[in-house]
Amino acid sequence: MRSHLVHRANDKVQNRFQLCRLISSSARRMARSSVGMHITINEALEAISGQSAPIVAQPPHAVEVKAPENGPAFILDPAV
């Protein structure tokens, strides 16, 4: 049954890695102590597949930090 939910959700989010991340964050937000996590994941998949339009994930906003005079510049990703 879950594979059917995953395939339906994959129609809404084309990138499977973004889909995994979206499911993970959705399931964490929807989690309740009285319900098993496997049920919460299924509910998150149903919610994603129930969207009327495809979900377009935005790329994470990277912040460039100026390095010291002799050092390299670093890119910090706030999503990490």
N, C-alpha and C positions, 0 to 999 in steps of 0.2 A: 504494500500500500504506500509506503513512504516513497518508493521510487516513482510512483505515479505523481505524488505531490511535488517531488523534485523536478520532474519533467515539465509539469505545468508551471512551476515557478521559474524554470529556465526559459520559458517563453517570454517572461516579463523582464528578466535580467539576462542579457546575452553572455556576459563574462562570468564563467563559473566560479572564479575566485572572488569576484565582487558579490556573487550570490551567496557564497559561503560566509563571507564577512557580514553581509546583511542579515542572514539567518541567525548567525551567532549573536549579533548585537540585538536583534529583535527578540530572540528567545531570552536573553538576559533581562531585557526590560519587561517582558511579559511574565517572568518567573514568579510563581507563588509557592510558598512552602508546602501547601497541602496537595500540590499537583506534581506528578513526576516530570522530570525534564524531557523525557521522550514525548510526552503529550504536549508539552509547551513548544517543542521544536515542530511538531506536526501542526500546531495552531499557527505558528509563525509562517510555515510554508503555505498554509491555506490563506493567510492574510496577504502574503506576497502574490500568490497566484490569483487572488480575487481582485487585484487592482485592474482598473479599466484600461489604463495606458501602460506602455512599457516603462520600466523604471530606469532612468539614466543616472548612474552613479557619478558623482562629481569627483575629480581627482583631489587628493588631499592637498591642502594649502601648505606649501613649503615656505619656510622663512629663511632668508639668507642672513647669516650673521657675519659681520665684518671681523676678519681675523687680525691678530696683532701684525705689526709691520713686517715681520719675517716669517709669519706662519701662513698656512693655507686657509682659504675660506671654507666654512662648513655650511652644509645645508641641514637644517633641523626640520624633521617632520613631526608635527604635533600629534599625529595619529599614532605614533609609536609609543 
